[in-house]
Amino acid sequence: MGLYEKYLEMSKEAEQNVEANELEQARVQVILEKTAQAEELIKESGITEYNNEDIADVVTALINRDIEEEEATEKIAQLYEMGQIMARGFDDEMKAITKEK
């Protein structure tokens, strides 16, 4: 392996490390935000005795809810797009039938 190829490989590895660090930082930020939200929800519910495991359970539930909402939103977008395709096909078919008459 030549010097230039080694440089390209090292550059690619460095870029992947930066992307991995950014992804990890984003994950940590989400967990911190969800932890604060979970603690607030627990306090609002009137529970005075709770531990880190309780908070972790609420955080997990909040994250799972967000994932389900995102999946539902994506599904709705896919269905909408499919509906648009079907509508265009129907419209084209109706135009073709009208032209034949």
Number of C-alpha atoms within 10 A of each C-alpha: 5 6 8 9 10 11 11 11 12 12 12 12 12 12 12 12 12 12 12 12 12 12 12 12 12 12 12 12 12 14 17 13 12 20 20 14 16 21 18 12 14 17 13 10 9 8 9 9 8 11 8 10 9 14 20 16 13 19 22 16 14 17 15 12 12 12 12 12 12 12 12 12 12 12 12 12 12 12 12 12 12 12 12 12 12 12 12 12 12 12 12 12 12 12 11 11 10 9 8 7 5
